[in-house]
């Protein structure tokens, strides 16, 4: 069953991560990232939910994740086996608070800030 409200870790550019309770519906999720949502799977059943068009819309760089830089606000939440978003546990909040604790300084010339697309061609 999908929860109406979930506890997430919200990460905004230039600020430390903060625990927040948000609405668990499309409008609530999109409001948190100021646009269309994109989900990035993390270890232990967690998900980063960010703005799908953050770079294209010129949102400020926020945090590094792997070989990329996320732009605009994002949040980390849990996920159920059925694919619904769920609240983070206390240990998950601690883990991702530590992972995103450092507020990096970006100069704007980082190559990861350039929007890019990968096209895959299928032959029938």
N, C-alpha and C positions, 0 to 999 in steps of 0.2 A: 504494500500500500504506500502511496506517495504522501510524504509529509507536507502539510501546508506551509510550514516555516522550517528552515534549516539553519544550523549554526555553521558559519563558514569563516575562513581567514581571508579578509579583504586586504589587498595590497595595492596601494595607490602610489603614483610616482612621487618620489621625494619624501615619503613618509614611512615610518615603520609599519609592519603588518598589524592589523587589528581584528579582534574577534567581533563578529557581527551576526545578527540574526536577520535573514532575508526571506522574502516570499519565494516559494518554490513553484513558480509558474513562469511561463515564457515572458510575460511583461516584467515580472520582478527580476528575473535573471538578466534580461536585456537592459533594464534600468541600471543595474550595478556596473555594467561594462559600457554603458552609453552607446548601444548599438547591437548589431548582430552578434550572436555568440559562436565561439569556436571552442571545442573541447580538446584538451591535450591530456592523455592518460599518464598518470604517474604510478610509481610502485605502490604497493599495498592498497590498491583499490581507490586511490584518490584521483581527482581530476582538477586540472586548471581550466577555468572558464574565463576566456578573454574576448576582446572585441576582434571579430574576424577581419575587420578592415582597419585596425588600429594604425598600421603603417601607411596605408593608402590615404587615410583621413588626416594624417599629420599629427596624431596623438603623441604626447611626450614619451620618450623612452622610459621604461620602468625598471625591469630586472632582466638579467640574463637567465635563460633556461636552456641548458644544453648548448648547442651551437647557434642559438638565436637570441634575439632581444625582443621581449614582449613590450608593446607600446600601449599606453593607456592603462586604466585600472583593470585589475583582474581579481578573481578569488579562487580559493582552493576549497573543494568540498569532497565529501565521500560519494560513493556510488554503490547501489545495490546490485545483486546478481541479475535483477530484472532490467537494469540499465537506468533506474531513476536516481536522481541526486539525493544525497542524504547528508546528515550532520556529520561533522568531524568528531572523532573521539578526542579526549584530552591529550593522549599521547601523539595523535596526528597533529593537533594544534601546536604542540610543543616542537615537533619535528619540523614542520613547515614554517613556524615562526623563526626558528633558528636558520633554516635554509635561506629565507628571504629577509633576514634581519639587516644585512648590510645594504645601505642605500647608495648605489653606485653613482659616480659622476660620469656622464656621457658628454663627449665633445661634439657630437652630431656628425662626425665623419666616419663612424664605425661602419664597415661594409655590411654588417648584419641589419642595419637600418634601411637598406635599400629594399623596396618591395620586390619580390620575385615570385615567379610561378613556374611550375613544372608541368609540361604537357606530355601526356602519355598517349601514344598513337596505338590504336587497335586495328588490326587487319582481320577482315572476315573472310 
